[in-house]
Structures are given as C-alpha cells and as structure tokens.
Amino acid sequence: MSASQSSRFSGDGVFDLTRTAVVMADRAGVAQGWTRGAERLLGYPVSEAVGRPLADLFAGVGAGSEQDGRWQTRLASADGWSGLEAVRHKDGHRLDLEFRVLPLLDARKDSVRLVLAAEMAQTPWSGASRSFLEGILGMSPIGVAMVNADLQFVWLNDALEEMGGTTRAQRLGKRLADIQPGLDGEAIEAEMRRVLGTGIPSVGYEYLGRPQSDPQREHAYSTSFFRLEDEAGQVLGVCYMVLDVTESYRARQRMALLNKAGERIGSSLDVWRTAQELADAAVPDLADFVTVDLLDALLTREDAAPGPLDAADLLTMRRAGAQSVREGCPEAVVALGEAAAYPPSAPVVRSLTEGDSTLLQTLDLADGDRSADDPFRAAHLRGLGFHSLMVVPLRARGVFLGAAAFARRQPVGPFQPDDLVLAEEFVARAAISIDNARRYTREHTAALTLQHSLLPHDLPEQCAVEAAYRYLPADSLSGVGGDWFDVIPLSGARVALVVGDVVGHGVHAAATMGRLRAAVQALADLDLSPEEVLAHLDDMLNRVAHDTNTDDGSIGATCLYAVYDPVSCSCALARAGHPAPLLVSPEGTGRLLELPTGPPLGLGGMPFESVELPLPEGSLLALYTNGLLLGKALDLDGGISRLRDALADPQAPLEDLCETVLGGLPGGRPVDDVALLLARTRALPRTRLATWEIPADPSAVGEARRTAAGQLREWGLEELAFSTELIVSELVTNALRHASAPIGLRMIRARELICEVSDASSTTPHLRHARTTDEGGRGLFLIARYAQRWGTRYTAEGKIIWAELPLGTTPDPEPADDLDTLLEHLEGQGDFTGA
C-alpha cells in the first residue's frame, strides 16, 4: 500500500484498525483472510469465514441474488470502492457499516483485494449528531423547537428564542397560543395535530402574524413539521423548523399585486374609469382608503401642463376615483366628479409642486392647521383612524395629470418604503393609461365631430319615398368609422338612395367618407346611372389613395347606389362590394335582392353592373352597412335573420322599425359602425302626370305651349303659366331644330312642377353668350332665370331636358307688351350648338 493509503488506517483516521474488520479477498469475491476485528464485528470465526463469498459474510439487509454481482463489481474496480451499506450480523441484527475496497500494489498479487469495514457509530462521524444539535441550538439561523404530544414546548434553539421575542423560560411547558397571541395559534396547532396523527411531515406551511419581537409589523413564516418517535416507535411529539420569509413573501405579494393591477388598470380608454380602477386595485391589499384626483385643466383643456406645477394651478382638482375598505367610502369628503380644493400646504399640493412622492406617518404631520378643506391634514387623519399616508403624483410623458393618495388605519401596520415603491408602480401604470385615454378621447372627439359634420343631419324633402335612418357608432375601442348614407332628390321626381362604408377607423376614414359623400352628390346631379356613379367613385378613390400618405398605401370602401322612380315604380341598383339590400314586399315577405356583386371601390379597372327591378308602392327597402349584421359573434346569417324579423311589418312607422332593428343587436352595441336607411316606396298618382307626343312640325310649338297652359289650369297652377309656357316653348323649339324624333313633352306635378322634353339625340344644350346683334341664343338664359333647376339626363333612347319650377310662387315677368308677342319673338331661336 502507498503512504497515502496507509495513513487512512491510523488511529486518527476514518478507520481505526482496533475497531475495523480487515478482510483479504480475491477478485472472485471469496474471503482469503479474516482478522479478529472482523470476527468481533460480524460474529464469524476465521474457520467459518475463510473460503466463503463476501456476499454471504456481508449479507445486505433485504438483499437478493444480485448481491454477488455487486461485490464482484466493487472488487473489479482498479481504483477501489467506498460506500455505506446495512448488513446482517451472524446472529441477525443489523449493522450499519462503512466499507473501503483497496487494491494491493504488489504486482504479483494484483488479484488480491483488501476490504475494510467499520461500524459507522464507531467512526469519527459518530460524534456528528452531537455537533449537529449543538450547532442547531446556538448557531443555526433557522428556528427549531420540539413540542410534546400536548403541544407544549420542551426544547427550542436560540434562533427561535430571538425570532419570537420570548425566552426559553417563558416558552417551556407552554403552548404557542399562550405566548404568541399575535399568531394564529389554533391554525398552527391544527397542523401539528395533523402531523402527530398521520406521521406525514408538513413542509413549507406558511402563515402570517405579529410576533412579540415586532408586534407593530406583520411577518410571514415558512414552517416544516415532522413527528418524533423513540426507538420503540412511541410518539414523542413534533419537531418544527421555522424561517422568517417576510421579505420574500412581501416581494411575492408585491409581484402578485402588480400583476393584478396590470390586469385591472387600463381596461378601457376612459379617463374616469381608469382612475377608479387605480383606486379599486389598491384597496384592500395595499391601502385602506385611496383617492385619485385629476387636474381640472386635464379634463377641460386639450393639453396638460408639464410639471412640477405651481401651487396656483392646483387650487382646484377633481375627484376621479375613490375606494375604501369601509362600505360606502364614508371617509371621502369629496364626491366623485366634484372639485377637490387643497390649500398650498396640503401633501397633495406639495407632491405635485415638488414632483416627488410623499410618505408621512401621523406623527410627521403638524396639528396646527386643522382646516376642514384639507382631507389629509393630521387632525383629519387621526379622526378617521389613519396613521400613515402616501401621496404619489400621476405623471406620464413628462406631464403631471394629478395625484393619488393612499391611507392606512389601525390595526394594519404603517406604510414601509417598499409600499411606497409599490404605490409608485401602481400610479405609473395608471398614469400611462390615463394619458392614453386622454389623448384617445381628444382624437376620438375630433374624429366624431368631423364625422358628424360630414353626415346628413336631416333628410331632404322629396315625394318618391318615405325615409328614416339611424347611425350608431361602434364601441369606443374601435374608433370612428367611415360609414355614411344619403337621400338625394333627382330630376323627374326620382330619388337616389346611398349607403357606403370606408375601410378602417379614425379621422382618416371619416375624411375619406366626406370626400366620397361629396363626390356621390356631385355625380348624382349629373343624372348618371348607378354603375356609372360607382365607376367614377372608383376612379376618384384610386386618385385619393395615390395622393394620400396612408399606412398601407391603399384606401378601400364599399357602396350601394339605388335610384327609385315613383312614376314607373322601378328601382335601378348597383353595388361595389357592399351587402345586398333587403326588400320587404307590401305583404311582409322579405328577401335579399340578388344584385351583381361588383368589387369594392379603390381596386380600379373592374366594371360595375346595375339591375332595374319593379318596386310596387308600399315596398320597404332596407340599406345598411355590415356592422348591422356582423355582431360580436360575426354571424352573417343570424344578422340577416334578425333584420328580416325586425322588418316583418313593413307598414309600421319607419321610426319604430329603426328602433326595433337596432334594439335587436346582440350585446346592445355593435363592433363596427352601423348605418341603416329604410325607404318605403311611393307611387306618383296618374292625375299628377301628363305626357304628349310632339310632331316634327314648327307649328307644334304653339300647340305645345297651349296644351301646357291648359294642364296648368286643370291643376290649379295658373300663376305658373307665363314661366311654364316660356320654358316649354324654348325646349320644344330646340328639340325640333336640333334633335331627332320621336319628341315628347311630359309635365309632373310633384313637390315642384317639372317640365321635360325628350328626344332621340344625345346632343347637349348649353348656355351661349349672345351678342347684341344676334337674333337668338338667349332662350336658355330665360330658362335659367325662371326655372329653379334645369339640366339634362341621358336615356337608352336619347336624352331628356328638364326644368323645375317651385310651386306656390309667381315669378316676375320680363318687361313685354304682351306674352304672346314675347313668345312669338322667341319661337325658332333655339340654343343648341354642335351637330
């Protein structure tokens, strides 16, 4: 053996040869030598041991057939082996042995191994238990105690004595509840009894309490219990080890509170709700009473001033949130929404003027000033039982928004610096949310104002349909949308019905909607067909997208354009990616109109197609945006079914039908803006319509004039005879001179008198600037003078030139000696130019 190996067998080493079994064995695991120490330790004499396998001599407790294999592995190791193992003495009792297997260095005997075995209780480690107990008693930072079966203290170490604030003499023979009234003794003893009864240890049992060593502050403890038994298995009591985990518990509690605050604060873009969420999140876990006051200027002006602020700016704040552990918040001397006036010496004012948080105990506050207008002066605090106060300014992006005050009363301990850090975290999160809400509210209000200014406030008067509408903005989180609708009177007593929806939300969508609505009105005045109107809108939207710096470089919209004619009781419709309208017959049968689905506006280059359908008088046409159908569940079929059911009675008042439709929205509020336009069709009575065919003869002008005058007498409109005859004469003359047959004259008595002359030509008349020597060229000037509106619209057969005269007014005639003289002078002086 080497010197290092031999030193391990000295009397001072781990193995003392006077108390060690020394066995010589071959690599097959058979004993070749057996000392007297081995005989004393294991009970086998030399005659019985030599020649027997080590697996028999060191039979393991509960060992099986694999014991031989284990010893062969240990003996085969070139570096030897060491370990602990429980074996049986010859008489059967248990021995806990420590083994060493060492190879001999003699090359001639490399197959021989030296096995050393010593009882652990006889090694130097046998004194470890005593050293361990002495260390637990005097030096361990963990509190340890033993209680008997009656849960009375029988032993405790120095750490527990110092931790609890009571001496050994005060504890021994007594129970925990007797010496630590600040702890929940019943719950702790219940856990001890459970361990006593079941024998199952309890690890990491946590509880809170105020020990005698620090009765003003709540501590957190983590304790483990295990049952004590003697050698015979008799239950002696319970040993428990306790560790003060107040700091880690507070850290975990602060983290949990911050997570909870993050979930509760800022759930909406509403200033008042966010302020109240801050107060709710801090009570009762952090404070007993919380108030949140915002600068009055923040709620009344667009911009808040950066801080710190002057005291003069803080004389008036407004209570935006308050919460208390007491029901009804009786401590709040200022109601929500009311002004909270603070004197310059108030902690709230000081925090905002100095720009720092404030932590005050009652003793820190002077009693000199007892003014009732300061709810946080010392006298008021003491009167309400508060003993400490924290004031934290709400500050976001360099702007001071207000202040939050946190108060705590007995028996809760005073605020600590950690609590102030936690309060500042609460307030910082709330301040960002409040500032976001403030900015959003400002932008949302501006967008709403723009949107409302661009939408129609009242529907124009017309006789083609009875109309009603509703516009419902979406949830505030979605922002302002670009939905719009319109009812536009057209020539010939017709009316255009329009509904559209711009993609996206916000000011940009509202501005695009305003552009589209203005363009639709301008195109409608040109009397274009529905598909032509959509084509022009598509071109315009492509130009807007090209000229506008948008986030995605594109602008999109959907639109439905319909033109209803009460004379023919027909409706021409075209749509660009918009939901199909719902038609309810006079009998109450509802169906979606099957219209060609054109592409949304803004894609460019794709054609649109219109369809003309008969609509009997009393039909109900429902035009809407997709926000009406797509609720929170995005159920398109369900939305159509709800709309059809709501319009089951087409003869009900339209205002009532609008309320029924919106009242059926799931959740009471849509996820997108809703525009709804209901139109019940009317038919123009035949008694208000007169038509004539004009022969291609110049003499027909006079006859047309006389026929029109006779019709005016029949309608009781003789006061319009002068202007009507003049207009009819000019329009018929122009048609005879410059157009082609067939030529027709139609007069309609609607909300105004309408005169129309149709022909088969597509030539457009326009005003000419006639010279003083010209014989003609002044007819259209006279028409423009006497008519309220005039214009041209094209049909599949040609064109119609029309003029409207208001009813109930008598225009001043041009100076002339005689009407017939003037009309004869104008006859034949047509104003057409071109082919």
URTAVEN-V816205 format. One record per run of one state. SS is the DSSP state (helix for helix, strand for strand, loop for the rest). FROM is the first residue (numbers start at 1). LEN is the number of residues. Records with the same first field share a line. If there is no record, write none. Layout:
# URTAVEN-V816205
SS: FROM-LEN  FROM-LEN
This chain:
# URTAVEN-V816205
loop: 1-2  8-9  27-3  35-1  43-3  50-3  58-2  61-6  77-4  89-5  104-3  110-2  123-1  139-4  149-4  157-1  165-3  173-3  180-3  184-1  199-3  210-2  215-4  230-5  245-1  265-6  284-3  288-1  301-5  307-4  315-1  325-14  342-5  355-3  365-13  384-2  397-2  410-7  455-10  473-3  479-2  490-1  494-1  506-1  526-4  548-9  566-4  577-5  585-5  593-4  599-2  602-9  615-5  625-1  629-7  647-7  664-2  669-5  682-4  695-5  716-2  739-4  750-2  760-19  787-2  795-4  807-12  827-9
helix: 3-5  17-3  36-7  46-4  54-4  67-10  107-3  120-3  124-15  158-7  168-4  176-4  185-14  212-3  246-19  271-12  296-5  311-4  347-8  362-3  378-6  417-38  476-3  491-3  507-19  530-18  626-3  636-11  654-10  666-3  686-3  700-16  718-21  779-8  819-8
strand: 20-7  30-5  53-1  60-1  81-8  94-10  112-8  143-6  153-4  172-1  183-1  202-8  219-11  235-10  283-1  287-1  289-7  306-1  316-9  339-3  358-4  386-11  399-11  465-8  481-9  495-11  557-9  570-7  582-3  590-3  597-2  601-1  611-4  620-5  674-8  689-6  743-7  752-8  789-6  799-8
